[in-house]
Amino acid sequence: MVTDSPNHQLTLRLRHLKLVESRASLEKIPPGKVLINTINANSYNTAQKDQEFAKALLLGDYLIPDGASIVKACRWLRADSRPKERIAGWDLFKIEMDLINKKGEKQVAENGEKPIVMFMGSSEKTLSLIQEHCRKEYPYIRVEVYSPPYKPQFSTEDNRVIIDKINHIRPDLLWIGMTAPKQEKWAYQHWDELNINCHVGTIGAVFDFYAGSAKRAPQWIQENSLEWLYRLMKEPRRLWRRYILGNPLFLWNMAKEKWGKTIQE
């Protein structure tokens, strides 16, 4: 991950972001300590007013376009990166899990040891369901989990416990699921304290999708770029601001990138 001085102000602009451009590219991410984040219209809007979140997205190693709006806006802006397709956090999860399970099959044959996949975030119930599903679908990995305290902001002691837990387990793949922007900011702020050498993905809602406590939109809805509407209908009270107010705001922000001068928020 790229480092940055604490007082340096960064502005997130879609036309200059380096984005992963295809699902196939995910399989080519080199091994080692790598931070992989996602971006959608809501996280773009949030990053315009949250400097620490903007830094987390800009300075991570890979950024995935998890939204048709991002893909289409990149084409409209003639951005530096023009993804060929939307790449959801779910796509990242499935690709990484398939790869490490195949690696695990070889390891088990060679030395009997399974690679460790750690899930950090969410509730004990969700993590228990994830463990259960992984045992069936990915038999060649060992799953470790940690459910951090449910609070808006962790204390210094909370952070120390989380970091020590991760460093003690030393996973071969780490998933962080605490919703955006909390998960991205946490990974960015504590990156240098994590003594690990693996891919780290901030994937939020994927924890619930894989556990089965939340359902993804049907495939035809995803293919027609309407997953946001499906989620809004499922959770109107929680998501109405994100979509009813956030979607027009994203269009306005794109118009400013296209025709306006760079504005420092």
C-alpha positions as CSV (number, residue, x, y, z in Angstrom):
1,M,0.0,0.0,0.0
2,V,1.2,3.5,-0.8
3,T,2.0,5.6,2.3
4,D,1.1,9.2,2.7
5,S,2.0,12.0,5.2
6,P,-0.8,12.6,7.8
7,N,-1.4,16.3,6.7
8,H,-1.4,15.8,3.0
9,Q,-4.8,16.6,1.5
10,L,-6.0,14.2,-1.2
11,T,-8.9,14.7,-3.6
12,L,-10.6,11.6,-5.0
13,R,-11.6,12.1,-8.7
14,L,-13.0,9.2,-10.7
15,R,-11.4,10.3,-13.9
16,H,-7.9,9.8,-12.4
17,L,-8.5,6.7,-10.3
18,K,-6.7,3.5,-11.2
19,L,-9.3,0.8,-11.2
20,V,-9.3,-3.0,-11.8
21,E,-10.8,-3.3,-15.3
22,S,-12.0,-6.9,-15.5
23,R,-12.8,-9.9,-13.3
24,A,-10.0,-11.8,-15.0
25,S,-7.5,-9.2,-13.7
26,L,-8.3,-10.3,-10.1
27,E,-6.7,-13.6,-10.7
28,K,-3.4,-11.9,-11.7
29,I,-3.0,-9.9,-8.4
30,P,0.4,-11.0,-7.1
31,P,0.9,-12.7,-3.8
32,G,1.9,-10.8,-0.7
33,K,0.5,-8.1,1.5
34,V,-2.1,-6.5,-0.7
35,L,-5.1,-4.3,0.2
36,I,-8.1,-4.5,-2.1
37,N,-11.0,-2.1,-1.7
38,T,-14.2,-1.5,-3.7
39,I,-15.8,1.7,-4.8
40,N,-19.4,2.5,-5.8
41,A,-21.5,5.7,-6.1
42,N,-22.1,5.9,-2.4
43,S,-18.5,5.5,-1.4
44,Y,-17.5,8.0,-4.0
45,N,-19.9,10.6,-2.6
46,T,-18.7,9.8,1.0
47,A,-15.1,10.2,0.1
48,Q,-15.7,13.8,-1.2
49,K,-16.3,14.8,2.4
50,D,-14.3,12.3,4.3
51,Q,-10.6,12.8,3.8
52,E,-9.5,9.7,5.7
53,F,-11.8,7.6,3.6
54,A,-10.5,9.2,0.4
55,K,-7.0,8.4,1.4
56,A,-7.9,4.8,2.2
57,L,-9.4,4.3,-1.3
58,L,-6.6,6.2,-3.1
59,L,-3.7,4.7,-1.3
60,G,-4.8,1.0,-1.3
61,D,-3.2,-1.4,-3.7
62,Y,-6.3,-2.3,-5.8
63,L,-9.6,-0.6,-6.3
64,I,-12.6,-2.5,-7.7
65,P,-15.5,-0.8,-9.5
66,D,-18.4,-2.3,-7.5
67,G,-21.2,-0.5,-9.3
68,A,-22.6,-0.1,-12.8
69,S,-22.7,3.7,-12.2
70,I,-18.9,3.7,-11.7
71,V,-18.3,1.8,-14.9
72,K,-20.6,4.0,-17.0
73,A,-19.3,7.2,-15.5
74,C,-15.7,6.2,-16.3
75,R,-16.7,5.8,-19.9
76,W,-18.6,9.1,-20.0
77,L,-15.7,10.9,-18.4
78,R,-13.1,9.2,-20.6
79,A,-11.3,8.4,-17.5
80,D,-7.8,7.0,-17.2
81,S,-9.3,3.6,-16.2
82,R,-12.3,2.4,-18.1
83,P,-13.5,-0.9,-16.6
84,K,-15.0,-3.4,-19.0
85,E,-17.5,-4.6,-16.4
86,R,-18.8,-4.1,-12.9
87,I,-16.8,-6.2,-10.5
88,A,-18.7,-6.8,-7.2
89,G,-17.2,-7.5,-3.9
90,W,-18.9,-10.9,-4.3
91,D,-16.8,-11.5,-7.4
92,L,-13.6,-10.8,-5.6
93,F,-14.7,-13.1,-2.7
94,K,-15.5,-16.0,-5.0
95,I,-12.3,-15.7,-7.0
96,E,-10.0,-15.4,-4.0
97,M,-11.8,-18.3,-2.2
98,D,-11.6,-20.6,-5.2
99,L,-7.9,-19.8,-5.6
100,I,-7.0,-20.4,-2.0
101,N,-9.0,-23.6,-1.8
102,K,-7.1,-25.0,-4.8
103,K,-3.9,-23.9,-3.1
104,G,-5.1,-25.7,0.0
105,E,-5.8,-28.9,-1.9
106,K,-2.1,-29.0,-3.0
107,Q,-0.9,-28.1,0.5
108,V,-2.9,-30.8,2.2
109,A,-1.5,-33.4,-0.3
110,E,2.0,-32.2,0.4
111,N,2.1,-31.5,4.1
112,G,-1.4,-31.9,5.5
113,E,-1.7,-28.2,6.4
114,K,-4.6,-26.1,5.2
115,P,-4.2,-22.3,4.4
116,I,-6.0,-20.0,6.9
117,V,-8.8,-17.7,5.8
118,M,-9.8,-15.1,8.5
119,F,-13.1,-13.2,8.6
120,M,-12.9,-10.1,10.8
121,G,-16.2,-8.3,11.4
122,S,-19.9,-8.8,11.6
123,S,-21.8,-10.7,14.4
124,E,-21.0,-14.1,16.0
125,K,-24.1,-15.5,14.4
126,T,-23.1,-14.4,10.9
127,L,-19.6,-15.7,11.4
128,S,-20.9,-19.0,12.6
129,L,-22.9,-19.4,9.4
130,I,-19.9,-18.4,7.3
131,Q,-17.8,-21.1,9.0
132,E,-20.5,-23.7,8.3
133,H,-20.8,-22.8,4.7
134,C,-17.0,-22.7,4.2
135,R,-16.7,-26.2,5.6
136,K,-19.0,-27.5,2.9
137,E,-17.8,-25.4,-0.1
138,Y,-14.1,-24.9,0.7
139,P,-12.9,-28.1,2.4
140,Y,-9.2,-27.3,1.9
141,I,-9.1,-24.2,4.0
142,R,-9.2,-23.5,7.7
143,V,-11.5,-20.7,8.8
144,E,-10.8,-18.4,11.7
145,V,-13.2,-15.6,12.7
146,Y,-13.3,-12.6,15.0
147,S,-16.3,-10.5,15.8
148,P,-15.2,-7.0,17.1
149,P,-17.3,-4.9,19.4
150,Y,-20.4,-3.4,17.8
151,K,-19.8,0.4,18.1
152,P,-19.3,3.4,15.8
153,Q,-15.7,3.8,16.8
154,F,-13.2,1.4,18.3
155,S,-11.2,2.3,21.4
156,T,-7.4,2.0,21.4
157,E,-7.8,-1.2,23.4
158,D,-10.3,-2.5,20.9
159,N,-7.9,-1.9,18.0
160,R,-5.1,-3.5,19.9
161,V,-7.1,-6.7,20.5
162,I,-8.1,-6.9,16.8
163,I,-4.6,-6.3,15.6
164,D,-3.1,-8.9,18.0
165,K,-5.8,-11.4,17.0
166,I,-4.9,-11.0,13.3
167,N,-1.2,-11.1,13.9
168,H,-1.5,-14.2,16.1
169,I,-3.5,-16.1,13.5
170,R,-1.4,-14.9,10.6
171,P,-4.0,-15.7,7.9
172,D,-3.3,-16.6,4.3
173,L,-6.3,-14.5,3.3
174,L,-8.0,-11.8,5.4
175,W,-11.6,-10.5,4.8
176,I,-12.7,-7.4,6.7
177,G,-16.5,-6.8,6.9
178,M,-17.6,-3.8,8.9
179,T,-19.4,-1.7,6.2
180,A,-18.0,1.3,4.4
181,P,-16.3,3.6,5.2
182,K,-15.4,2.0,8.6
183,Q,-13.7,-1.1,7.2
184,E,-11.5,0.8,4.6
185,K,-10.4,3.4,7.1
186,W,-9.6,0.8,9.7
187,A,-7.4,-1.2,7.2
188,Y,-5.7,1.9,6.0
189,Q,-5.0,3.3,9.5
190,H,-3.6,0.0,10.9
191,W,-2.0,-1.4,7.8
192,D,1.6,-1.0,9.1
193,E,0.6,-2.8,12.4
194,L,-0.6,-5.9,10.6
195,N,2.3,-8.4,10.5
196,I,0.8,-10.5,7.7
197,N,1.7,-11.4,4.1
198,C,-1.6,-12.0,2.3
199,H,-4.4,-10.4,0.4
200,V,-6.8,-8.3,2.4
201,G,-10.2,-7.5,1.1
202,T,-12.8,-5.0,2.5
203,I,-16.1,-6.6,1.4
204,G,-18.8,-5.5,3.9
205,A,-22.1,-6.9,2.7
206,V,-20.5,-10.0,1.3
207,F,-20.3,-11.4,4.8
208,D,-24.2,-11.3,5.0
209,F,-24.6,-12.6,1.5
210,Y,-22.4,-15.6,2.0
211,A,-23.9,-16.3,5.4
212,G,-27.3,-16.2,3.8
213,S,-28.7,-13.6,6.2
214,A,-29.1,-11.3,3.2
215,K,-29.8,-12.1,-0.5
216,R,-28.3,-10.6,-3.6
217,A,-30.6,-9.4,-6.3
218,P,-31.6,-11.9,-9.0
219,Q,-29.1,-12.2,-11.8
220,W,-31.4,-10.4,-14.3
221,I,-31.7,-7.4,-12.0
222,Q,-27.9,-7.3,-11.6
223,E,-27.4,-7.5,-15.4
224,N,-29.7,-4.5,-15.9
225,S,-27.9,-2.4,-13.3
226,L,-30.9,-2.3,-10.9
227,E,-29.4,-4.0,-7.9
228,W,-29.5,-0.6,-6.1
229,L,-33.3,-0.6,-6.6
230,Y,-33.7,-4.1,-5.3
231,R,-31.7,-3.3,-2.2
232,L,-33.7,-0.1,-1.7
233,M,-37.0,-2.0,-1.8
234,K,-35.6,-4.6,0.7
235,E,-34.4,-2.0,3.2
236,P,-36.0,1.4,2.5
237,R,-35.6,2.9,5.9
238,R,-31.8,2.2,6.0
239,L,-31.0,2.9,2.4
240,W,-33.3,5.7,1.2
241,R,-30.8,8.4,1.8
242,R,-28.0,6.4,0.0
243,Y,-30.1,6.0,-3.2
244,I,-32.8,8.6,-3.3
245,L,-30.4,11.4,-2.3
246,G,-27.1,9.8,-3.2
247,N,-27.8,8.9,-6.8
248,P,-28.6,12.5,-7.9
249,L,-25.6,13.7,-5.9
250,F,-23.3,11.2,-7.7
251,L,-24.7,12.5,-11.1
252,W,-23.9,16.1,-9.9
253,N,-20.4,15.1,-8.9
254,M,-19.8,13.5,-12.2
255,A,-21.1,16.7,-14.0
256,K,-18.6,18.7,-11.9
257,E,-15.8,16.3,-12.9
258,K,-16.8,16.6,-16.6
259,W,-17.3,20.3,-16.8
260,G,-16.4,22.1,-13.6
261,K,-13.1,23.1,-12.1
262,T,-11.6,20.8,-9.4
263,I,-13.3,21.7,-6.2
264,Q,-11.6,21.2,-2.9
265,E,-14.3,20.2,-0.4
